[in-house]
Amino acid sequence: MLLACLTPRPGQADEPLRLKVIGGLADVSQFVRYEEPFWRRRLSELTNGKVVGEIAAFDRAGFRAEEMLQLMRLGVVPFGTALLAIVSSEEPEFNAVDLPALNPDFASLRQTVRLYRPHLRRILQERYGIELLAVYTYPAQVTWCSRPFTGLADLAGRRIRTSSVGQVEMFEALGATPVVIPFAGVVQAIKNGVVECAVTGALSGNAVGLQDVTTHIHSMALTWGVSVFGANQEAWNALPPDLRDTIQRGLVELEDNIWEGAARETGEGIDCNTGRAGCITGRKGNMTLVPVTPADDARRRSLLTQTVLPRWVDRCGTDCADAWNRYLGPVLGIPAYAN
């Protein structure tokens, strides 16, 4: 089954190799603008027609996202994308690069991923037999509210839509009441007063009309949505070396394009929601932008060091604390302590 998608059929030696790929979330920019065109067109161009790709989004492929790494390990998915926030329910160590309050801006995220990438590669190889080929990110997740606020401290006492354990822990530490709500239900939850604030993407929230039911948006990124793209090592090694090299070079290009797109869409989302000229693909709103103040940044760092990081280490264990202290702690100036 595994090699069937990597080799021509008998008697058809001139047929291209066909790679079956599971990509990221359907209908969002990363998949529509970057992943799908790369596998359906760019790959064939790079290999002069020797390799063609077939791609399906993981939320349309009939697989549970939580099981993606195991499916890749078994070869059921030879080439696949795993969202770290989801698979970290099984492997909390993966979540180190995208803990809430860790990366307040794009430059911080770039640095964190660069520092931790060798460890991600090692874990994937040793525990899952997966070759890490690329690391992607979605645009920033920011805070939207239906009444004014001037920073993180003002969110105390408010009901806030969240989407992960780490976000829940962070807002509880702020004195807010986190409510886990699926993305599709965010606008209605704001309208109905179930919550008065929500954490979600600046541009994706705009696409569903969140700017029409909220008034203020924070410029601080709380999380991002980092994912890894990799291959079952048997499937990867079954490819001829020259094609592996070509595919890897193409994936470097794809990764760069996705990161550039995420940075651009983060800025464009803010521009659209606040009615600025930089809004191109979204709908212009009339929201008030809440800037990040020094007090805000100090509170963010306090939440990270006193709540988010210790709680993550509690879930993850000594090995995670050791990995943090080896790859991230020295540069960030934030040590992790295991109980």
Beta strands, then each sheet from edge to edge (+ up, - down):
strand 1: 17-23
strand 2: 51-57
strand 3: 79-83
strand 4: 130-137
strand 5: 141-145
strand 6: 159-162
strand 7: 177-180
strand 8: 197-201
strand 9: 216-218
strand 10: 226-232
strand 11: 288-290
sheet 1: 2+ 1+ 3+ 10- 4+
sheet 2: 7+ 6+ 8+ 5- 9+ 11+
end
